[in-house]
Amino acid sequence: MIKGTGKLAILFFIGAMVIGAYFYGFKVGKSEARIVPIEGVKNAEVGQPEAVDFSLFWDTWGILQEKYAKAESFDYQKMVYGAISGMVDSLEDPYTVFMEPEDSRRFQDDISGSFEGVGMEVGIRDRQLQIIAPLEGTPAKKAGLRSGDIIVKIDDSPTRSLSLDEAVSLIRGPRGTNVTLAILRDDWTETKDIVVTRATIKIVSVKWEIRKDNIAYVQLIHFSEDASGTFSAAATGILASSADRIILDLRNNPGGFLEVAVDIAGWFLERDQVVVIEDFGEEGSEVIYKAKGNGKLGSYPVIILMNQGSASASEILAGALRDHSAVALVGEKSFGKGSVQELENLTGGGALKVTVANWLTPNGDHITDIGLEPDVQVEMTPEDFASELDPQLDKALELIRDL
């Protein structure tokens, strides 16, 4: 989750929406980058563990300058970025990422809610590049891409050898251009090439309607910066309507700002009830986020729809309502993104997104690599997709009429 200007909870869209990919979930750090002057090549860095001899880096740097045949072509800044990227990659944490200035700028554009690309979130799971969720109304969704699809190749580049950032860069591109994705799906025996035309992506955070059976159907698409306001407008409309129960659809919602999840939870929970717990791993080291809203929707029977594209902030909201209000979860198991990243802005315009904690549901359940299990399991079959049927929503409607 991300903390935005505070906190956020996210899942990197691809390409432009690939919000880079890692499941929204982090917080913006407040510390400034620190540069320690080094007077000698073999001088130890301040603050480094005694067992670490950082002179190896400078020895290598010096040898390259002295002996490399094309030393005059060195891009020293690129060399520094490469060294930092290698250090971060060695942690083998897909959510801890170094971003060069251009990547950082694109990332900031992405989380603002408008960008160019194909409109989906991606991540690496089991060493495979996987689609977390295509967003509604985007080229990825229109091309038929689905949550859980494995991207085997991007144009001519196999993804097995790519980092998440490299994959995102290949999928990104100017609107009107095409990218070919070789896709493998659970029920397919071989990959299929799907051509997607990039476009300008504008995320709509909330859609809602009052159905004729007095059921409010609220589709929360993304926990973006404007989602608190748009959800508040929806909640006000529901309160003024004839609706007497609510279906909250979190399917294919990769997350967004943590504060937004807390704000929305406040419409359903009593003030000061726990929404989420950040666990920093040390005994007693945790931060508790509590509901601050009015709880005016708390008396409404609620059912939550989710699937494997529901991640991070979506899991936070679903977990909080499940733990406190016994809200039923219908659909498929959620993605399982329960770590917290802090976004540190670095000298020169770069940024570091670093994992600092894991979050827990109010009952203390871990989510990372586990996800939330639905109370009522309903799978979407290939025939359902082809016929544009929605048995998950049908089951939610059936259940909520009896509440």
Secondary structure, DSSP 8 states (H G I E B T S, - for coil): -EEETTEEEE--EETTEEBTTS-EEEEE-----------STT---TT--TT--THHHHHHHHHHHHH-TTGGG--HHHHHHHHHHHHHHTT--TT-EEE-HHHHHHHHHHHHTEEEE--EEEEEETTEEEEEEE-TTSHHHHTT--TT-EEEEETTEESTT--HHHHHHHH---TT-EEEEEEE-TT-SS-EEEEEE-EEEE---EEEEE-TTSEEEEEE--B-TTHHHHHHHHHHHHHTSS--EEEEE-TT---BBHHHHHHHHTTTS-TT-EEEEEE-SSTT-EEEEE--S--TTTTS-EEEEE-TT--THHHHHHHHHHHHH--EEEES------EEEEEEE-GGG-EEEEEEEEEE-TT--B-TTT----SEE----HHHHHTT--HHHHHHHHHHTT-
